């Protein structure tokens, strides 16, 4: 589910320019099933073992925080809800 939601934040215009919808991305951190609450668990069907689960979740916490703060910074500094991440030549 989260993989698909994160892909929805990617916007491609008619010219092929790629952008990221920062408002949509940041909204995932405050919804009732917030991205902050995601946890990897064998019990939930994720492909992690009992021994790797704590480390995987630790990396996931770091990744989520990095995504959140970078998206927030890009939105605040650029004063825009959409940021271009690549442009066609």
C-alpha beads as a LAMMPS data file, in Angstrom:
LAMMPS data file: protein, C-alpha beads

89 atoms
88 bonds

1 atom types
1 bond types

-500.0 500.0 xlo xhi
-500.0 500.0 ylo yhi
-500.0 500.0 zlo zhi

Masses

1 110.0

Atoms # bond

1 1 1 0.000 0.000 0.000
2 1 1 2.691 2.525 0.945
3 1 1 4.747 1.833 -2.173
4 1 1 1.726 2.744 -4.295
5 1 1 0.935 5.828 -2.216
6 1 1 4.500 7.085 -2.510
7 1 1 4.414 6.574 -6.287
8 1 1 1.305 8.771 -6.431
9 1 1 3.394 11.724 -5.257
10 1 1 5.339 11.603 -8.528
11 1 1 3.897 13.851 -11.232
12 1 1 4.968 13.759 -14.893
13 1 1 3.853 16.539 -17.212
14 1 1 3.227 16.312 -20.964
15 1 1 6.845 17.283 -21.705
16 1 1 8.133 14.438 -19.546
17 1 1 9.318 16.592 -16.645
18 1 1 9.168 14.785 -13.334
19 1 1 7.995 16.520 -10.201
20 1 1 7.109 15.612 -6.654
21 1 1 3.876 16.685 -4.964
22 1 1 5.239 17.718 -1.580
23 1 1 1.860 18.510 -0.036
24 1 1 0.568 15.043 -0.905
25 1 1 3.749 13.426 0.414
26 1 1 3.611 15.374 3.670
27 1 1 -0.072 14.551 4.089
28 1 1 0.891 10.880 4.412
29 1 1 2.602 11.717 7.694
30 1 1 -0.563 13.052 9.311
31 1 1 -3.319 10.736 8.091
32 1 1 -5.069 8.236 10.339
33 1 1 -2.931 5.433 8.857
34 1 1 0.142 7.628 8.963
35 1 1 3.402 6.735 7.289
36 1 1 5.016 7.317 10.713
37 1 1 3.111 4.291 12.019
38 1 1 4.380 1.862 9.379
39 1 1 6.302 -1.018 10.911
40 1 1 7.858 -4.041 9.257
41 1 1 6.773 -7.295 10.824
42 1 1 6.705 -10.955 9.913
43 1 1 3.244 -11.083 11.501
44 1 1 2.036 -8.508 8.947
45 1 1 3.402 -10.504 6.012
46 1 1 6.599 -8.527 5.443
47 1 1 9.671 -10.445 4.363
48 1 1 11.792 -9.905 7.454
49 1 1 13.067 -12.452 9.909
50 1 1 12.760 -12.240 13.647
51 1 1 16.448 -11.319 13.878
52 1 1 16.441 -8.648 11.149
53 1 1 13.109 -7.031 12.063
54 1 1 14.489 -4.579 14.694
55 1 1 17.296 -3.377 12.396
56 1 1 14.949 -3.054 9.424
57 1 1 12.520 -0.981 11.481
58 1 1 15.352 1.209 12.735
59 1 1 16.387 1.936 9.135
60 1 1 12.752 2.581 8.243
61 1 1 12.456 5.175 11.026
62 1 1 15.564 6.957 9.724
63 1 1 14.292 6.849 6.135
64 1 1 10.877 8.223 7.117
65 1 1 12.409 11.083 9.079
66 1 1 14.762 11.919 6.202
67 1 1 11.851 11.955 3.737
68 1 1 9.699 14.073 6.046
69 1 1 12.327 16.704 6.847
70 1 1 13.610 16.946 3.262
71 1 1 10.071 17.340 1.868
72 1 1 9.271 19.946 4.515
73 1 1 12.500 21.830 3.783
74 1 1 11.925 21.785 0.008
75 1 1 8.360 23.039 0.417
76 1 1 9.295 25.779 2.881
77 1 1 12.398 27.016 1.053
78 1 1 10.817 26.890 -2.392
79 1 1 7.438 28.093 -1.135
80 1 1 5.832 25.582 -3.511
81 1 1 3.826 22.398 -3.195
82 1 1 5.360 20.868 -6.326
83 1 1 9.102 20.564 -6.874
84 1 1 10.647 19.507 -10.189
85 1 1 13.033 16.602 -9.687
86 1 1 14.051 16.145 -13.335
87 1 1 13.466 17.952 -16.592
88 1 1 13.637 16.692 -20.122
89 1 1 16.442 18.226 -22.211

Bonds

1 1 1 2
2 1 2 3
3 1 3 4
4 1 4 5
5 1 5 6
6 1 6 7
7 1 7 8
8 1 8 9
9 1 9 10
10 1 10 11
11 1 11 12
12 1 12 13
13 1 13 14
14 1 14 15
15 1 15 16
16 1 16 17
17 1 17 18
18 1 18 19
19 1 19 20
20 1 20 21
21 1 21 22
22 1 22 23
23 1 23 24
24 1 24 25
25 1 25 26
26 1 26 27
27 1 27 28
28 1 28 29
29 1 29 30
30 1 30 31
31 1 31 32
32 1 32 33
33 1 33 34
34 1 34 35
35 1 35 36
36 1 36 37
37 1 37 38
38 1 38 39
39 1 39 40
40 1 40 41
41 1 41 42
42 1 42 43
43 1 43 44
44 1 44 45
45 1 45 46
46 1 46 47
47 1 47 48
48 1 48 49
49 1 49 50
50 1 50 51
51 1 51 52
52 1 52 53
53 1 53 54
54 1 54 55
55 1 55 56
56 1 56 57
57 1 57 58
58 1 58 59
59 1 59 60
60 1 60 61
61 1 61 62
62 1 62 63
63 1 63 64
64 1 64 65
65 1 65 66
66 1 66 67
67 1 67 68
68 1 68 69
69 1 69 70
70 1 70 71
71 1 71 72
72 1 72 73
73 1 73 74
74 1 74 75
75 1 75 76
76 1 76 77
77 1 77 78
78 1 78 79
79 1 79 80
80 1 80 81
81 1 81 82
82 1 82 83
83 1 83 84
84 1 84 85
85 1 85 86
86 1 86 87
87 1 87 88
88 1 88 89
